Amino acid sequence: GAGVSQSPSNKVTEKGKDVELRCDPISGHTALYWYRQSLGQGLEFLIYFQGNSAPDKSGLPSDRFSAERTGGSVSTLTIQRTQQEDSAVYLCASRVNGRVTSNEQFFGPGTRLTVL
Amino acid sequence: AQSVSQHNHHVILSEAASLELGCNYSYGGTVNLFWYVQYPGQHLQLLLKYFSGDPLVKGIKGFEAEFIKSKFSFNLRKPSVQWSDTAEYFCAVQPWRDTGRRALTFGSGTRLQVQP
């Protein structure tokens, strides 16, 4: 596709339910990031995938959060037993790996998650 | 760990006014610097970036930013704003050497409102 796509665009769920958020990166981009944007705050790094390497999970806020990337392309972010503080916009970004000049990350439109 | 401060949370200007949005970061090493913009209802887009060389960087739509290493600053400027510049602006830094992860650390954003 032309850009990074994410689905769903909006998700409303009840506290305690599990949710899955999907990201389709730009074709050929080997690096994929998940960020979270909470109300009134900047974007917070969650997790990073690069090719077949083990993901960098250092930004995940708790063990209720997990993510996988199948076939080096599509990624799914899963939040188990959602809490109200999980309400945020979840953004995915992808990047071509390579030299410094290719460090730009391209962002998707985000998924707005609301936990009631 | 690095951090980014955007001291102006909400700026209101009239059309044709000049704009300067502050961005300061804390990190002891070399960084790449970015400004992203998020127009209402749209996803994050790269406005401009600095990797090395001339510290005055020109981006899209007449925006520019100046990297002042001694002040750890990367302020965004535009001589004459338009109503269409109404958006949220995010400054971001990326340690030049961070084991390849290259995740961005964002500021909390500045909401710019341009009045016609």
Interface residues (C-beta under 8 A of the other chain):
Chain A: G3 V4 A31 Y33 Y35 G40 Q41 G42 L43 E44 F45 Y48 Q50 D56 G59 L91 R95 V100 T101 N103 E104 Q105 F106 F107 G108 P109 G110
Chain B: V4 Q6 N32 Y36 Q42 H43 L44 Q45 L46 K49 F51 F90 A92 Q94 W96 G100 R101 R102 A103 L104 T105 F106 G107 S108 G109
